[in-house]
Amino acid sequence: MKQLINEMALTFKAISINESFARACIAAFCIQADPSLDEITDIKTAVSEAVTNCVVHAYPKKNGEIKILVHLYEDSVSIWISDKGIGIENIEKAREPFYTTKPDQERSGMGFTVMESFMDLMDVFKNEDKGITVKLEKKFKTKKFAVGGVNA
């Protein structure tokens, strides 16, 4: 079982300006594990796509919230990005490249595909009450933390 080194929770309004805020916060938090620049870039790209999906699709008729939970392990990071919006009717269909429910807004339908290509694991879940959670995981090539959370 992986040892949890640190964790963080973040909640903010589902508005487009907060996409860059979320991306920067998650990247800054992950820096303590000493990932490569490529790994940080991958994380930022995937988080950006997940948050943008929440902003664009989850709350079409009202403002809502996005919650992010980050677990930092000695060799990886797990990121859960959740909303309580309208959900996704068919998750498998939505995961197909180029599938979009908003072609009139020039959406490419590549959000999940991009997340999946930049992370080691990407999964999408329907929440029990309402909305969606995207789980992202990235393994780090270097291992900064020793067991017990002390820097190696």
Sequence and secondary structure as in RCSB ss.txt:
>XXXX:A:sequence
MKQLINEMALTFKAISINESFARACIAAFCIQADPSLDEITDIKTAVSEAVTNCVVHAYPKKNGEIKILVHLYED
SVSIWISDKGIGIENIEKAREPFYTTKPDQERSGMGFTVMESFMDLMDVFKNEDKGITVKLEKKFKTKKFAVGGV
NA
>XXXX:A:secstr
   EEEEEEEEEE  TTHHHHHHHHHHHHHGGG   HHHHHHHHHHHHHHHHHIIIII SSS  EEEEEEEEESS
EEEEEEEE SS  S HHHHTSTT  S GGGT  S HHHHHHHHSSEEEEEE SSSSEEEEEEEE SS  B TTS 
B 
